[in-house]
Amino acid sequence: MINFSKIKKIFSQEAKLIEIKNPKKVIFVGDTHGDLEASEKVIKKYLKPANKIVFLGDYIDRGLHSKENLDYLLEQKEKFPNQIYLCGGNHEGHHILEFSPADFWENLNIDEYRKYTEIVKKFPLVAVVRDIIALHGALPDVKNLKEINKIELGSERWFQITWGDFVEEPGKFLGFNSMTGRPQFGRDWFNNLMERFHKKVLIRSHQPTAPQFMYDNRCLTIFTSSAYARERTIAIADFTKQIKTAKDLEIKRI
């Protein structure tokens, strides 16, 4: 059983920007979307004393075990608050913008909806570790990384992080996708913000149609859910080795 008061307190003590200091390995996990088996496999195999695990959002909807998956991850976060990090994705923002499919949210009663919303709205948005930045969708247009802590739910920058897509085209903001309504950003947006943040590699999820590697192999898109046709993958950053591009990460199938 989830202790909602305790887990809410844990997330209340975290900033929107997670800064991971001096790790040996960090495991990055893409959308799990109700794939409880994927979450269990990752934690059972990689939750070791020297490791940190960063989940990049979208724990619910699409898959068959949304509630079980989210509950499991919250329970693990409660047990290992300094090793497991749960970033927010667009599917955790149903209270801000309704979307479809939303089978998790639509099957909750009023009290359950309120309880889960109070938790997920406190999820961090971005994780940084050395030369790597990780988030759900696209980079936010902020002056510096510390400004991420000031991003408000439902703001333009929140939408950039949770809903934003990257496109392998020149330009900055490329308008909204006519099919999905998502904001789209190009190579210049990526390069300018990565330079501003002094980071070499972006790890993200969210966008099933994106190439795995983009922008001279500096942008990696991963998915860790059987809800998609593509393979369930995670990315491992081993900081005993030099990491210059996403090709220096270890991409594992689970």
Secondary structure by P-SEA (a helix, b strand, c coil): ccaaaaaaaaaaacccbbbbccccbbbbbcccccaaaaaaaaaaccccccbbbbbccccccccccaaaaaaaaaaaaaaccccbbbbbcccccccccccccccccccccaaaaaaaaaaccccccbbbcccbbbbccccccccccccccccccccaaaaaacbbbbcccccccccccccccbbbbcaaaaaaaaaaacccbbbbccccccccccccccbbbbbcccccccccbbbbbcccccccccccbbbbcc
